[in-house]
Amino acid sequence: MTTNRWLIAIAGIFMQVALGAVYAWSVFRIPLTKAHGWTISQVTLVFQVTIFIVGFASFAGGLWMRRSGPRPVAMTAAILYGAGTMLAGMVSGLTALYLTYGVIAGAGLGFGYIVPIATLVKWFPDKRGLITGLAVAGFGSGALVTAPVANSLISSVGVGETFVILGAAYLVIVLICASAMRNPPAGYAPAGYHLAAAAKSRRDFSFQAALSTWQWYALWFTLFLNTTAGISIISQASPMAQEISGVSAATAAGLVGLISIANGSGRFLWAWLSDAIGRRTVFLTMFLLQAVLFYLLAGAHDFGVLSALACGILLCYGGGFGTMPAFVADYFGSAQIAPIYGAMVTAWGFAAAFGPTLVASIREATGRYEGSLRWLAIAMLASTVLPLLLRAPKEV
């Protein structure tokens, strides 16, 4: 029976939308503080723990996929993510929340995140940038779908019941999508692609061989630096907007929705562009653009200007996640992309811990956000060295 690769792609996108609901965490921040008396920083740490776990779970999921294929990994992701979210609504202690949502749901997120990316790259060797961009665009836009639903549920049934209802929905959606996940047959090539593939063929690196090249570590740092910049804005968007432009908390909250749209859009747009102009050129352009945007953001006092600059940065943040899987497949082949890219996603976890902490520390030391933003501008300018140096590893 012929498998329609686009049906697998649609299932992968819907899976990522459900998983990307994690970006709506800010919706739960104030309700959790009111319900349990926790501080904002304590509740925010739950999100940081979750993203940190996602990176390492993606690595573990990638290794597991190499042995067992995508479906069992995706189904385990559904169970862990759904159960962890539901359990988060039943606990009353902060440590238990870190364990349920941070560790259990975070592990499910990591297992699930790597599956569509690693699977679809194999089904679409002719459209690597486009397809990985579509997949991770689903993840980036998950908050747009989840935030209004979660807000409505919290108002009607409370924050605890909201976790339970959403967790059950995640479990069902991801399980359905997981049932569609499968690898293509050995030697698969889409119609009309075999001649192009033969002309551009590169050997498939093993996981160990990929990690023995300097290029893998350069790509890891490229993803880390790009993610550090964007997640710094995500973590501070509302208070930063209030301080720099003087708007109210309600107005600043609108910026969160805008940057979510930019995050999701950038994952597709930059990845699609990378098929035409190359992955190195895309990262070089994104780093240079962010250097300018962060520098201008430090002096932006008008809320409209600030929002436009922040959205530009989040376009690049999403673009890093959309483009990097195809970049890795270009350099190391698609056969072992699950563990090779899965290990690289640990850069996301470290960036989630490093970026917000760096910005908050500089903000506390200087009393203003402008210093943090100028340091990020310098960091983005220095980061342009990496794509300039990158070259495909030599075949041996």
Secondary structure, DSSP 8 states (H G I E B T S, - for coil): ----HHHHHHHHHHHHHHHGGGGGTHHHHHHHHHHH---HHHHHHHHHHHHHHHHHHHHHHHHHHHHH-HHHHHHHHHHHHHHHHHHHTT--SHHHHIIIIIIIIHHHHHHHHHHHHHHHHHH-TTSHHHHHHHHHHHHHTHHHHHHHHHHHHHHHH-HHHHHHHHHHHHHHHHHHHHTT-----TT---TT-HHHHHHH------HHHHHTSHHHHHHHHHHHHHHHHHHHHHHHHHHHHHHHH---HHHHHHHHHHHHHHHHHHHHHHHHHHHHH-HHHHHHHHHHHHHHHHHHHTT--SHHHHHHHHHHHHHHHHHHHHHHHHHHHHHH-STTHHHHHHHHTHHHHHHHHHHHHHHHHHHHHHSSSHHHHHHHHHHHHHHTHHHHH-------
